[in-house]
Amino acid sequence: MAAPPLDRITANLPAIDLAATERFYAKLGFETEFRDSSWMILSRGILEIEFFPYPDLDPFQSSFSACVRVARLDDLYRDWQRAGLPVQGIPRLTPPKLEPFGLRMFALLDPNGSLLRCLEDPAD
């Protein structure tokens, strides 16, 4: 018997330009699961992000964000480092560090100004 599907929530983030956003996330290993003129779904394994058009968004004023919780933070960081993103500006990728709240984290700021906080889930 097949295992029941896992419950989940996916992030819904803005995209100034769906095609440009699709190309950016492809460099991070995401594949397009669905895209039309009003919605796009990208996935990388079990990680999934959905995007909606927001052509007037100012990436320097954006307050959109999502948390990405993974078991192997360093592996994800190394994979995303291959995209050659800077550590300042938009877009950017910051290195992992231990945060005051006790979890290790790195941050990705995409071209739309959306912040992905990538957190290492502690071992059970």
C-alpha positions, 0 to 999 in steps of 0.5 A, a space after each residue: 500500500 502506498 504511503 499517504 501524501 504528506 500535508 504541506 504548505 507552499 510559499 506563494 511569492 511575487 514575480 516581477 517577470 515570470 520568465 526571469 524568475 523561472 530562469 533564476 530558480 532553474 540555476 538553483 536546481 528548480 524545475 517548472 511544474 506548471 506555468 501560465 500567464 497568471 501562476 507558476 509552480 517550481 520544485 526542487 525535490 520536495 521543495 516547492 515555490 509558487 509565483 504570481 505576477 507582480 510587475 510593479 513590485 520594487 525588489 528593494 521595498 519587498 517584504 515577501 519571505 518564506 522559510 525553507 527548512 532542510 535537514 542538510 543545510 550545508 548541502 543545499 548551500 553548496 548547491 546554490 553557491 554554484 549559481 555564483 550569486 553575490 553576498 550583497 545586493 539583489 539577488 544575493 546568497 549569504 553564508 550559513 551561520 548560527 543565529 541567536 535563536 539557536 538554528 543555523 541559517 543562510 539567506 537567499 534574496 531573489 531578484 524580486 526581493 523575496 527572502 528565503 530563510 533557509 534553516 537547518 531543522 535540528 535532529 529529532 
